[in-house]
Amino acid sequence: VQPDGPGVQDTDFLLYVWVAHTSKCHGEPSVIAYAACCQLDSEDRPLAGTIVYCAQHLTSRSLSHNKWGQLLLTTPTVSHSLAKHLGVPGASPGVPLEEGPLSSHWEARLLQGSIMTATFDGARRTRLDPITLAALEDSGWYRVNHSAAEELLWGHGSGLEFGLATTCGAGSSDFFCTGSGLGCHYLHLDKGSCSSDPLLEGCRMYKPLAN
């Protein structure tokens, strides 16, 4: 049990404002923003509240859409880092984010194994990758030691078409599979079964067999 912290001194009301693509934003596309109180005092007066702006209604230089049909993070270091990873010159259009409530995570079809995807597949299959470190640097909140980055094998050198739902089943990439047979997980650490999950959205990969 942790002791109570000092709180926010000399403050009567605390307002949290954030931009997200929440389940409410997703389920009610006409909603631009919504608000709620988070905490009341003994007299039922609000002490803290939040305003959520639905991301799809905002225009930002660092967020855009393209052939992925979903939000992209397009900050400079991130765009160049992804281009280097995919083996293309210059900058990429940006890194796609998951849709709906998971929109703070990288798109799993493109960056499987990154620590910033929405699922954790165990420490030995997860990497603190250069693209995630680039995002931390571009946020302006961190000084990043890029030498700490771990190589991300998934999609390495595969070009800008890699990871699209329209191309993953074409048999043109060794990272994806078709059917339901057995094969090797892309890190060659596990035997796997060709399968999909909701985040892969129809794409299939060799997932490690359960012990």
Secondary structure as UniProt FT lines:
FT   TURN            9..10
FT   STRAND          14..20
FT   HELIX           23..27
FT   TURN            29..30
FT   STRAND          33..40
FT   TURN            42..43
FT   STRAND          46..54
FT   HELIX           55..57
FT   TURN            61..62
FT   STRAND          63..64
FT   TURN            67..68
FT   STRAND          72..73
FT   HELIX           76..86
FT   STRAND          95..97
FT   HELIX           100..102
FT   TURN            103..104
FT   HELIX           108..111
FT   TURN            112..113
FT   TURN            115..116
FT   HELIX           123..125
FT   HELIX           130..138
FT   TURN            139..140
FT   HELIX           146..148
FT   TURN            154..157
FT   TURN            160..163
FT   TURN            165..169
FT   TURN            174..175
FT   STRAND          182..184
FT   TURN            186..187
FT   STRAND          191..195
FT   TURN            198..202
FT   STRAND          205..208
//
